[in-house]
Amino acid sequence: MQRNLVSIRMPALGGQGAVTAAHIIATAADYEGYYAVSNPFFGAEKRMAPSESYARIGIEPIFDRGEVVYPDVIMVFHPQVITMGKSYTMPFYSGIKKNGLILINSEENLLSTEDAQFLDSLNVKVLSKDFTKFALEIAGTELATNMAMLGALFGAMGVVSKESIEQGIKDRFLKKYVASGGTASLDSAIERKFKKKLELIEKNLATASAAYDLAREWAISQGLEPFLPPPPAQEKVA
């Protein structure tokens, strides 16, 4: 079912990169031609503490930057969001809209019978996959879990291309690297850091791309249509 606006809620644990994922999601959507915003919500800023991020993507200007109470999509970054209630919103699917989408970072089915029945009554599709394992296999680090999650999001939604995802990732990680114009030793140090950063980005891109393909295939099997119409035509600047 197509919408004019897709609201995304991302319950996660501190250190999983949900804030970064939200930023890249909005940036990639912007490169695709959509309007998009992202914002985080913090409680205790420490590793494994609950955290939450939000992103909104639409075909019209977006002015709302508050908490996403009624999401079209929920991305669960860690099983403990469900199993231990580490979420600012409980149950974790509270407010999910009809014909929505839930991505869960777990190979196991964590939904109770009652949860599954409720979500089924709203025609909410649920994709459960161990995206952390996915990240470890492709990127060699669990820190790429957020890349797998955002790749799967766009693959399932069918609205943002891999090219725009790549631009979003590069924008996030490369924008601070500029020519120093300084000493040779300083330039060499920047070059080494830049090379390492490029290698990391390539791994992140590979992870996002593979997760995109997996989710796209799943979405087609589920009969999911693109969540948004094509982006509005952008006016050309003379």
N, C-alpha and C positions, 0 to 999 in steps of 0.2 A: 504494500500500500504506500503510495507516494504522499509526501507531506510537503509543506512549505518550509518547515523548520524541524530539525532533529535535535533533541536535547539528550545529552549523554552524561550519565553519572558514573564515576569511577571510584568505588570503595576499594581501598588498598591498605597496605601496612607501610609504615615509614621505611624508606630506603629502597622501595621497589620502582621508583621512577614514574609514578603516576602523574606527577606535576609536569615532568618533561614530556610524557606521552600526550597529555592534554595540549601542551603548547605545540607539539609537532602536528597533532591532529588538526588544530585550527589553522596552522600555517600551511599544511598540505592542502586543506580545503580551500584556503585563500588562493593558492597557486592554481587550483583547478578552476577558479572563477566564482566560487561561492563566497557569501559573507560568513564570517566565522569569528568566534571569540572563545577564550578559555580563561578559567580562573581556578585557583586552589582554595581549599579550606583546611586549616590546620588546628589541631588541638595541641597535645603534647608533641613537640617536634623532636622525636627520638625514634630510633630504629625499632620496628615491629609494633609501634603504637598505631592506632587507627589514623588514617588520613583519607582525604577525599578530594577529588578534582572533578571539574565539570568542563564540558565543551558544548558549544552550540553551533550548528551549521545550517544555513538557510539560503533561500533565494532572494531574501529581502534584508535590508539593514537590521542588525540586532542590537538592541539597547539594554537588554536584560543581562546582568552579570552576577545575579545572585545565585543562591543554592538551587540546584535542579531538584524540585520536589516531585514533579511528574515526568519522569524520563521516558523517552522512546527506546533508549538503549541503556543497559547497565553492563559495565565491564568489571567483573570481580577478579581482582589481581591476586588474591591469596585465599586458599580454602578456609583459613581461620575467620575470614569475614562471615562465613556461613556457619562453620562448626563451633566457633567460640563467640560468635556475636560481636566480632571486632569491627563494628560499623556504626556510624553516627545515625544511620537509618535502619530500623528493624521492624519487620523482617527486611532483609536486604533488598527485596523486590518491591518494597512499599511504593505505591504511586505509579508503578509501571503501567504504561498505556496499552490499550488494546492493539493487537498486531505488532507488539514490540519485540525486542531482541535482547537476549542475555548471553554474554560470553563469560564462561567460568574457567579460571585457570586450575583445572583439576581433571585428571583422567577418570576419576571416580564420579559416580552419580551422587551428589551431595544433597539432592532435594528429597524431602520427605514425600510420602504419598499425597498428603494434603497440599504441600507446595506445588507438586506437579499437577494436581488436579486444578488448582486455582489458576496457574499459569496457562494450562491448556484451555480453560474456560475463556481466557482472554486472547487465545490464539497467539501466545507469546512463544517464539522459537528459542530454544536453549542449545547452545553449542558448548560442550565441556571438553576441554583438551588441556593436557599438561604442557602449557606454553613455556614453563620454566625448563622442562626437559628438552623441549623443542629448541630453546635458546642455547642450552648447553651443547646440544648435538651440532648445531650450525655455527654459532658464534664462539663456543667454548667458554661461555660465562653466563651465569644466571642474571647478570646485570642487563642482558639483552631481552629479558622477559617483556619489558615494556614495548620493545620493538616488535616482538611477536604478537603482542596484544593489539597494537595499533594496526599492524598489517592485517590481522584477522578481522578487525573491525571494518576496515574499508573493503576487504574482500567480501564480507557478508552483506554490507550495505550496498555495494555495487555503484558507488557514486564518485569515487576519487581514484584516479589512475596511479599506476606504479611510478610514473614519471613525476607526478606531483608529490607523492610520498617521498621520493628520493630528494626532491628539492626541499621539502620540509625538514628532512633529517639533516641535510647539508647546511641549511640555513641555521639550524639550532647549534650545530657543532663547529662550524667553520668560520662564522662571521667575525670572530675576534682575531683571526690570523691575518696579519697584514705585513707587508715588507717593512723591516725595521729601518733600513737606511742607515744603520749604525755600523759597529765594528764587524769584522769578519767573524769573530768568535760568537758575537751575539746573533748574527745572521745564521750561523751554523747551528746554534742551539735551537733557534726558531724552526729551522728546516727539519731538524731531528724530531722535534715535538710535532711538527706538521705531518711528517711522514707517519708517525705513530697514530696520530689522529685519523689520517686517511685510512690506515689499515683497520682501525676500529670502526670507522664509518662503513667500510666495505662489508665488514661482518654484520653490522646492524642492518644494512640494506639487504643482505642475503637472507637474514632472519625474517625481516618484514615481508620480503617478496615471497618466501616459501609459505609463510603463514597466510598471506593474501591468497595464494593459489589454493591452499587447503580450504579456507573459508569460502572462497568463491565457488568451488566445487560443491561444498556442503550446501550453500545457499541455493544453488541451482537445483540440487536434489530435493530441497525443501519447498521449491516453488516460490522462493522469495523474489519479489520485484525490487528494483532500485528504490531506496528510501526517499530519494529526492528526484525531481525532474532535472533536466540538464541545467547547468548554471546560467544565469542571465547573461546576455551579450554585454560585454564590457565596452564602454565608449572609448574610442581611440583618441589619444591626446595628439593634437596637431603639432 
